[in-house]
Amino acid sequence: MPTDAEDPGELNPRESARIRRRDRDADAEARDLLRPGMGKVFKQIQDAQARAAKEPTGRRRRKR
């Protein structure tokens, strides 16, 4: 019978802890957007993008 260290499908405890930390850090950004008040920030960003899309992109040249 293989032990946990010999089984190729199992990770050692240090490696599994490192993977858990990596996953937790990666999910932190997504959780950060769920904080109270972030809906307001999201709406402000969407409104600013909508205003920028409606504004003309540049000046028109005069015909000579």
SULSULTA-V791502 format. One record per residue. NEAR is the number of other C-alpha atoms within 12 Angstrom. D_FIRST is the distance of its C-alpha to the first C-alpha in Angstrom with 1 decimal. Layout:
near:d_first
NEAR:D_FIRST
NEAR:D_FIRST
This chain:
near:d_first
6:0.0
9:3.8
11:6.5
12:9.7
14:11.5
11:9.3
11:9.3
10:12.7
11:13.8
14:13.8
17:16.6
16:17.0
12:19.4
12:22.4
13:22.1
14:21.9
13:24.8
14:26.8
15:26.3
15:27.5
14:30.5
13:31.4
14:31.4
15:33.4
14:35.9
13:36.2
14:37.0
14:39.5
12:42.2
13:42.0
13:42.1
15:45.1
15:47.1
15:46.7
14:48.5
11:51.8
12:54.7
15:52.7
14:54.1
14:57.6
15:56.4
16:54.9
13:58.2
14:60.2
14:58.3
14:58.8
14:62.5
14:62.9
13:61.3
12:63.6
13:66.7
13:65.8
11:65.4
11:68.9
11:70.7
9:72.3
9:70.3
8:73.3
7:77.1
7:79.1
6:81.4
5:85.0
4:86.7
3:89.4
